Amino acid sequence: PAAVNVAGLVGHSRLRVCTMGDLDRAATPAEIAALQALVAEALDAGAVGLSTGTFYPPAAHAPTEEVIEVCRPMTGSGAVFTTHMRDEADRVMDSLDETFRIGRELQVPVVISHHKVMNSHNHGRTAETLPHIRAAMQQQGVCLDCYPYTAGSTMIHTGRALMGGRMLIASSVPHPECAGRDIEDIARDWGVDREEAARRLQPGSAIYFLMDEADVQAILAFEETMVGSDGIPAGEKPHPRLWGTFPRVLGHYSRDLGLFPLETAVWKMTGLTARNFHLHGRGTLAVGQHADIVVFDAATVRDTATYEAPRQAAAGIDTVIVNGAVAWQGGQSTGQYHGQVIRRESTRAAATTA
């Protein structure tokens, strides 16, 4: 077993890769039927929902109608639809509307994954997005999460959408020695422009500094925002969010900046998440609940991971208990692996049993 609990989502992009030969088009009716069968199989196996990443190449050519039809088995299942939206920059409002439409058509709750507004000319647009999200919440099931950093991380891209600001290489298959270096410096050393340098570094991952701190704080402070790391465990120089997200919220944003009380910070990463993903018996401290507990010092908890040295454990974490067993104590793992796969109870199976 794993050291932590895992609740799985079935990935729309992965299903496209498994089913379609050519990804640069919409799925055919026959392919949609095959995709639907795989979604139904995953839901019956206990997946808590389905995720899409229509920003990324494997799914970028999937129109809204395809996503809706592929996800039809979700209706009435109790599963959630989560999405890295198609556009988080100039067309962020259109992407929000697309997300809301998918949820309405399927009659399922939607989760906007790591909400943000990218690129300097879009900074401040949380003044538009958050009221729009709040209004949608009055009509349908909508929730969102974010990570507490002004930089995101994903595969190395050469397009202008992600290369408009500072770009730090996290990993590179052909040039692993470039991990931790700025694309500007690499391009200068190689005597090429940034785009060509990025092309030579592919495949790999990078950190992109595209958000504004005021927007990050506005999204974090939004009452319905969950905290999520979106961490990518790859390479020697990953984004520090992999190690620092949760203690950064507890320490920097809650204690030091006073963005919200400690109780709110804890709720955003425990009870609110359990409620939105329908993780029954978890997320709060109560008799009869699964004993998933973190013991920390509210006065000293903080993130120590940085962009320069990202693989740094947090300070102020005393003990981590997973399903009643101590998994972390005294600054190190205890070697106890008591994590569980958290499965969604199939409503179809329940109906059949009844």
Backbone torsions as a table, in degrees:
resi	resn	phi	psi	omega
1	PRO	NA	165.1	177.8
2	ALA	-81.3	167.8	177.2
3	ALA	-78.5	-22.7	-178.4
4	VAL	-124.2	168.0	176.5
5	ASN	-77.6	148.7	-179.3
6	VAL	-133.7	125.6	171.0
7	ALA	-114.6	123.9	-170.3
8	GLY	-100.1	144.0	171.5
9	LEU	-109.5	143.7	173.6
10	VAL	-86.1	133.2	-174.9
11	GLY	-92.0	124.7	179.0
12	HIS	-60.9	-42.2	179.7
13	SER	-62.5	-43.4	178.8
14	ARG	-60.6	-41.3	179.2
15	LEU	-65.1	-38.4	177.1
16	ARG	-62.1	-44.6	-179.5
17	VAL	-61.3	-39.3	-178.4
18	CYS	-71.8	-25.6	-169.7
19	THR	-106.7	-33.5	-171.6
20	MET	-109.5	140.6	175.8
21	GLY	-79.8	-45.0	-179.0
22	ASP	-106.5	116.8	-176.9
23	LEU	-91.4	-7.2	-175.7
24	ASP	-88.9	41.4	-179.8
25	ARG	-163.1	172.3	174.1
26	ALA	-76.7	154.3	177.6
27	ALA	-71.3	146.6	176.0
28	THR	-78.7	166.2	176.5
29	PRO	-55.6	-39.8	179.7
30	ALA	-66.4	-39.3	178.5
31	GLU	-68.6	-37.5	176.9
32	ILE	-61.7	-40.8	177.8
33	ALA	-61.9	-41.1	178.5
34	ALA	-66.4	-39.5	178.1
35	LEU	-65.3	-40.8	177.9
36	GLN	-60.2	-41.1	-179.5
37	ALA	-63.4	-38.9	178.6
38	LEU	-68.6	-38.4	176.8
39	VAL	-62.9	-45.3	179.4
40	ALA	-61.4	-40.7	178.5
41	GLU	-62.1	-43.7	-179.6
42	ALA	-65.6	-40.5	179.0
43	LEU	-65.1	-41.4	178.4
44	ASP	-65.1	-27.8	178.1
45	ALA	-79.1	-9.2	175.4
46	GLY	112.2	6.9	176.4
47	ALA	-56.6	138.7	-177.5
48	VAL	-81.7	-8.3	178.9
49	GLY	172.0	-169.1	178.0
50	LEU	-125.5	144.4	178.6
51	SER	-120.7	146.2	174.5
52	THR	-123.9	152.8	174.4
53	GLY	-136.1	69.9	-174.2
54	THR	-71.8	-3.3	171.9
55	PHE	-74.5	-26.0	-170.4
56	TYR	-93.5	153.3	-174.6
57	PRO	-51.1	-42.0	-177.2
58	PRO	-62.0	-21.4	-176.5
59	ALA	-126.8	1.2	-174.8
60	ALA	-61.0	-27.8	-178.3
61	HIS	-94.9	9.1	176.7
62	ALA	-85.3	113.4	178.6
63	PRO	-70.5	165.7	-179.1
64	THR	-54.8	-41.4	-177.1
65	GLU	-62.9	-37.0	177.8
66	GLU	-63.6	-45.9	-179.2
67	VAL	-59.0	-44.5	-179.7
68	ILE	-60.7	-47.5	-176.7
69	GLU	-67.5	-41.1	178.4
70	VAL	-60.7	-34.2	-175.7
71	CYS	-88.8	4.2	-177.9
72	ARG	-51.2	-37.4	-179.9
73	PRO	-61.9	-14.4	-179.6
74	MET	-72.9	-27.6	-176.6
75	THR	-58.1	124.4	179.8
76	GLY	79.2	5.5	-175.8
77	SER	-92.5	-16.8	-174.6
78	GLY	85.3	5.0	180.0
79	ALA	-84.8	163.4	179.0
80	VAL	-113.0	152.0	177.1
81	PHE	-105.3	116.8	179.1
82	THR	-113.9	148.1	-175.5
83	THR	-148.4	133.6	159.9
84	HIS	-85.8	108.7	-166.2
85	MET	-64.9	162.5	-176.8
86	ARG	-62.4	-34.1	-178.0
87	ASP	-148.2	128.3	178.1
88	GLU	-118.5	21.4	-178.7
89	ALA	-123.4	-114.2	-173.3
90	ASP	-61.3	-34.2	-176.1
91	ARG	-108.7	34.7	-177.3
92	VAL	-62.8	-36.0	-179.4
93	MET	-68.2	-39.4	176.3
94	ASP	-62.3	-39.0	-179.7
95	SER	-67.7	-37.8	175.3
96	LEU	-60.7	-44.9	-179.8
97	ASP	-63.7	-38.3	176.3
98	GLU	-61.5	-43.6	179.4
99	THR	-61.8	-45.8	-179.5
100	PHE	-63.5	-39.8	-179.9
101	ARG	-62.4	-43.9	179.4
102	ILE	-58.2	-45.1	179.2
103	GLY	-62.0	-41.9	179.6
104	ARG	-66.0	-44.5	-178.1
105	GLU	-62.0	-37.5	-176.5
106	LEU	-91.7	-13.4	-176.2
107	GLN	58.4	47.7	177.1
108	VAL	-131.4	154.2	175.3
109	PRO	-71.1	146.9	179.5
110	VAL	-114.8	146.9	176.5
111	VAL	-120.5	119.8	175.8
112	ILE	-85.5	109.8	-175.4
113	SER	-77.0	134.4	178.8
114	HIS	34.3	67.3	-179.3
115	HIS	-59.4	139.3	180.0
116	LYS	-161.4	168.9	167.9
117	VAL	-129.8	122.2	-170.6
118	MET	-103.5	152.2	175.2
119	ASN	81.0	141.6	-168.9
120	SER	-57.3	-36.2	-177.5
121	HIS	-73.0	-8.9	175.8
122	ASN	-103.2	-3.3	-179.7
123	HIS	-60.2	136.8	-177.4
124	GLY	96.0	-6.4	-176.3
125	ARG	-77.3	-1.2	170.9
126	THR	-62.9	-19.6	174.7
127	ALA	-65.7	-20.2	174.1
128	GLU	-95.8	-46.8	-171.4
129	THR	-68.4	-43.0	-174.8
130	LEU	-67.3	-44.4	174.0
131	PRO	-61.4	-34.4	178.3
132	HIS	-65.8	-41.3	177.3
133	ILE	-65.4	-43.1	-180.0
134	ARG	-61.4	-41.4	179.1
135	ALA	-63.9	-40.6	179.0
136	ALA	-64.5	-34.3	179.7
137	MET	-62.4	-24.1	178.5
138	GLN	-75.9	-15.9	-175.2
139	GLN	-110.0	-23.6	-174.4
140	GLN	-158.3	173.1	179.2
141	GLY	-77.2	112.7	179.9
142	VAL	-137.5	134.2	172.0
143	CYS	-144.5	172.2	-174.0
144	LEU	-153.9	160.1	173.4
145	ASP	-135.1	168.3	174.3
146	CYS	-156.0	165.5	174.9
147	TYR	-113.6	151.6	-170.2
148	PRO	-88.6	54.7	-179.8
149	TYR	-143.6	156.3	178.3
150	THR	-92.2	3.0	177.8
151	ALA	-121.9	143.0	173.9
152	GLY	-107.6	-178.8	179.5
153	SER	-151.0	136.5	177.7
154	THR	-161.4	-166.2	-179.6
155	MET	-63.3	159.8	177.3
156	ILE	-71.0	119.5	179.9
157	HIS	-109.2	159.2	174.4
158	THR	-115.0	-1.2	-178.8
159	GLY	-79.2	158.1	-177.9
160	ARG	-66.8	-25.2	-175.9
161	ALA	-58.6	-33.8	-178.3
162	LEU	-109.2	-12.4	-174.5
163	MET	-98.9	16.4	-177.5
164	GLY	-78.7	-12.6	-179.3
165	GLY	-130.3	-160.7	179.3
166	ARG	-64.4	141.3	-177.7
167	MET	-134.9	118.7	-177.9
168	LEU	-109.7	127.4	-178.2
169	ILE	-78.0	126.9	178.5
170	ALA	-95.0	-38.4	178.5
171	SER	-157.7	152.9	177.4
172	SER	-151.0	125.2	179.7
173	VAL	-66.2	-49.3	-178.8
174	PRO	-76.4	-23.1	-177.5
175	HIS	-135.2	67.7	-178.8
176	PRO	-60.7	-21.7	-179.8
177	GLU	-68.7	-13.3	-178.8
178	CYS	-87.8	-4.4	179.3
179	ALA	-58.0	131.5	180.0
180	GLY	91.4	-3.1	-177.8
181	ARG	-101.8	153.6	178.7
182	ASP	-80.5	138.0	-179.2
183	ILE	-58.7	-32.4	-180.0
184	GLU	-62.5	-43.8	-179.7
185	ASP	-69.4	-39.5	179.2
186	ILE	-63.4	-45.2	-180.0
187	ALA	-61.4	-40.9	179.4
188	ARG	-64.1	-43.7	179.6
189	ASP	-63.5	-35.8	-177.3
190	TRP	-86.9	-9.5	-179.3
191	GLY	70.1	33.1	179.6
192	VAL	-131.0	171.8	176.6
193	ASP	-82.0	172.1	-175.9
194	ARG	-59.9	-40.6	-177.2
195	GLU	-64.3	-43.0	179.4
196	GLU	-67.5	-38.7	177.4
197	ALA	-61.4	-43.4	179.1
198	ALA	-62.6	-39.8	-179.7
199	ARG	-62.9	-40.5	-179.7
200	ARG	-69.6	-25.6	-178.1
201	LEU	-83.2	-16.3	-179.8
202	GLN	-69.2	147.3	-5.4
203	PRO	-80.9	152.5	179.5
204	GLY	177.0	-169.8	179.9
205	SER	-129.4	155.8	-177.7
206	ALA	-143.3	162.1	177.3
207	ILE	-109.7	127.7	-174.0
208	TYR	-116.6	122.7	-179.1
209	PHE	-93.9	93.2	-170.1
210	LEU	-128.8	-6.7	-175.9
211	MET	-107.6	167.6	179.2
212	ASP	-109.3	139.3	-176.8
213	GLU	-58.8	-37.8	-179.7
214	ALA	-63.4	-38.7	177.0
215	ASP	-67.1	-42.1	178.4
216	VAL	-58.3	-45.5	-179.4
217	GLN	-66.4	-38.0	179.4
218	ALA	-63.8	-42.2	179.6
219	ILE	-68.8	-43.6	178.8
220	LEU	-59.7	-41.3	-176.2
221	ALA	-76.1	-17.9	177.9
222	PHE	-55.9	129.1	-167.0
223	GLU	-60.0	-28.0	-176.0
224	GLU	-97.5	7.9	-177.8
225	THR	-81.6	125.4	172.0
226	MET	-84.8	159.2	174.5
227	VAL	-98.1	128.6	176.5
228	GLY	-139.2	144.5	-175.7
229	SER	-81.9	-33.2	-171.4
230	ASP	52.9	28.9	-175.8
231	GLY	-69.6	142.5	177.7
232	ILE	-114.9	106.9	-176.4
233	PRO	-79.5	69.8	-178.4
234	ALA	-138.1	135.0	174.5
235	GLY	81.8	171.8	-179.7
236	GLU	-84.3	-16.2	-177.4
237	LYS	-126.1	58.9	179.5
238	PRO	-70.8	170.7	173.6
239	HIS	-59.6	136.2	-179.6
240	PRO	-61.7	-13.5	178.2
241	ARG	-61.5	-25.7	179.1
242	LEU	-59.2	-36.6	-177.7
243	TRP	-104.3	-23.8	-166.8
244	GLY	-113.9	-5.9	-170.6
245	THR	-53.5	-58.7	-171.1
246	PHE	-70.5	-45.1	175.1
247	PRO	-65.0	-27.3	177.3
248	ARG	-66.4	-38.7	177.4
249	VAL	-67.8	-44.9	-179.5
250	LEU	-64.4	-43.7	-174.6
251	GLY	-87.9	-65.9	-173.4
252	HIS	-67.1	-53.3	-172.2
253	TYR	-80.5	-39.1	-179.4
254	SER	-83.6	-59.4	-175.5
255	ARG	-71.5	-51.5	-171.5
256	ASP	-79.1	-45.1	-178.4
257	LEU	-91.9	-17.8	-179.9
258	GLY	66.8	31.8	-179.1
259	LEU	-64.0	-33.1	174.6
260	PHE	-161.8	161.8	-179.5
261	PRO	-65.3	161.6	179.4
262	LEU	-57.8	-41.8	-179.2
263	GLU	-60.4	-38.1	178.2
264	THR	-66.9	-41.7	178.4
265	ALA	-58.5	-46.5	179.9
266	VAL	-64.2	-42.7	-179.8
267	TRP	-60.1	-39.6	-177.7
268	LYS	-64.7	-21.6	-178.5
269	MET	-114.1	7.5	-179.3
270	THR	-135.3	-83.4	-174.6
271	GLY	-62.8	-40.2	-179.5
272	LEU	-65.2	-41.6	178.8
273	THR	-65.1	-44.7	179.3
274	ALA	-61.1	-39.5	179.0
275	ARG	-66.1	-46.8	-175.2
276	ASN	-69.5	-31.7	180.0
277	PHE	-99.1	7.7	176.1
278	HIS	58.7	44.9	178.3
279	LEU	-91.9	89.6	-172.4
280	HIS	-69.9	138.8	177.7
281	GLY	81.2	12.3	-178.2
282	ARG	-136.3	165.8	172.7
283	GLY	97.2	-14.1	177.4
284	THR	-138.9	157.7	176.7
285	LEU	-90.3	108.7	-179.1
286	ALA	-158.7	152.9	177.9
287	VAL	-60.3	132.5	180.0
288	GLY	94.5	-13.7	177.3
289	GLN	-79.2	159.4	171.3
290	HIS	-64.3	138.3	-176.1
291	ALA	-85.8	77.5	172.4
292	ASP	-104.3	106.0	-167.9
293	ILE	-137.0	136.7	171.1
294	VAL	-115.7	125.3	177.3
295	VAL	-103.1	118.2	-178.1
296	PHE	-138.3	161.3	178.0
297	ASP	-93.5	111.0	-176.0
298	ALA	-62.1	-23.7	-177.3
299	ALA	-82.7	-20.7	-174.7
300	THR	-124.3	-10.6	-177.4
301	VAL	-59.7	133.1	179.1
302	ARG	-166.3	160.4	175.0
303	ASP	-85.3	142.6	175.1
304	THR	-116.0	-8.7	179.2
305	ALA	-69.7	135.1	177.9
306	THR	-126.7	170.9	177.3
307	TYR	-65.1	-31.3	179.4
308	GLU	-78.7	-37.4	-179.8
309	ALA	-132.8	79.5	-171.4
310	PRO	-78.7	-22.2	-173.3
311	ARG	-91.6	62.5	-176.8
312	GLN	-123.1	125.9	179.7
313	ALA	-69.2	152.6	-179.3
314	ALA	-68.9	156.4	172.6
315	ALA	-95.2	151.2	173.9
316	GLY	86.2	4.7	176.9
317	ILE	-94.7	116.8	-176.8
318	ASP	-89.2	-52.5	-173.0
319	THR	-145.9	142.6	172.2
320	VAL	-123.3	126.2	-180.0
321	ILE	-114.8	126.6	-179.6
322	VAL	-118.9	116.6	-178.3
323	ASN	51.2	41.8	175.0
324	GLY	86.2	-4.6	-179.3
325	ALA	-110.7	137.2	179.9
326	VAL	-73.1	115.9	-177.3
327	ALA	-100.9	-24.4	-176.7
328	TRP	-144.5	131.1	178.9
329	GLN	-161.6	144.5	177.4
330	GLY	63.3	30.9	177.4
331	GLY	79.3	14.2	-179.9
332	GLN	-154.6	162.7	178.4
333	SER	-70.3	143.8	177.0
334	THR	-88.8	-7.8	-177.2
335	GLY	82.9	7.5	178.6
336	GLN	-89.7	123.9	-178.9
337	TYR	-116.6	91.1	-176.7
338	HIS	-118.1	19.9	177.0
339	GLY	-66.0	156.9	179.7
340	GLN	-128.5	152.7	168.1
341	VAL	-82.7	119.3	-178.9
342	ILE	-91.2	110.6	-176.9
343	ARG	-99.9	143.1	172.1
344	ARG	-75.9	134.1	177.6
345	GLU	-73.0	122.8	-177.3
346	SER	-67.3	121.4	179.4
347	THR	-68.7	-30.5	178.3
348	ARG	-66.3	-42.1	179.6
349	ALA	-66.1	-40.3	-179.9
350	ALA	-63.0	-39.9	-179.7
351	ALA	-66.4	-39.2	179.3
352	THR	-64.7	-41.8	179.0
353	THR	-63.7	-41.9	-179.8
354	ALA	-64.7	NA	NA
